[in-house]
Amino acid sequence: MSEPAPAADAVLVAYGQSCAMLEPLIKARMRSMESGQVLEVKADDPTARLGIPSWCRLSGNALLAVVTEDAGRTSFYLRKK
C-alpha cells in the first residue's frame, strides 16, 4: 500500500535496524507522544513491511500510510491510539 503521507508530529529514523529492534523503538517513542499524534517511522528492513502493520493491529495503533522510497527505504505513518 502506498498512500499520500500525512503530516507527522515526530519521526523515528531506524535505518539499519532489524524488525525485532524496530518494535521496541516504536513503542518507546510513542510513550512520549499524545493520543492522536502521528509518528513517521523510516525503515529499510524488508521484514518491516509485515512487522509494523502486525504490530499496529496488535497494539491498537492505526497504520495511516506506507510510502515506499528509493533504495528499499519505507516510511510508515502510525497514529497513536
N, C-alpha and C positions, 0 to 999 in steps of 0.2 A: 504494500500500500504506500503510495507516495502522494501526499496531500500538501496543500499550502501550509507553510509554517506559521503557527500562531506566535504572538509576542511572548517571549519568555521573561519571567521575573528573575530567574537565576540560571546559570549554566554550569554544568559539570563536564569538564573535558577529561575523558577517560581513555584516550588513545593508548594502545598497548596493554590494556587491562583485559584479563580473561573474563568471561561471563560470570564465573564464580566470584570474582572480586567486584564486578560491577554492582551486583545487587546490594551488598552491604554498603558500598559507597553511595548508592542512590538513597537507600534508607536513611543513612546518616545525614545526607544533605537535606532530605525532606523534613527531618526533625526540626530544622531551623526555619522552615517555611510555614506560612499560614495556610489554612484551608482555602482551596480555590486558586492558589498561586500555581504557576506553570514552571516546571523545571525542564530545561533542554539538556539532554544527555548526548554527548558526542562520543561515539564509539567506533572502533574499527574491527572488533572481534566478530567474525561471521555468525557465531552462535548467539550473539546478542539479538539478532533478528527474531529468534524464537524465545530466548530467555527473558527479555524485557517485557514483551507482551504477556507472557505467562506470569511474570512477577506482578504486573499490573492487575491481572484478573484475580490472583490470589490475595493481593494486598488491598484491593478495592479502590486503587488509584486509577484514574482514567488515562488511557493512551489516546491522545488527541490526534497525533500525526506522526508519520515516519517519513523522513526525507533522505533519500539516498544521494550521496555526493560522489565526487570522483575519488579514485584510489581506494575503493571499498569502505569509505567512511559513511556513517549513517548518523543522523540526528533524530532522536526520539523526543517527543514533547509529551510530558506527563503532567496531569493536573492533580494536585494533592487533594485527597478526599476531605 
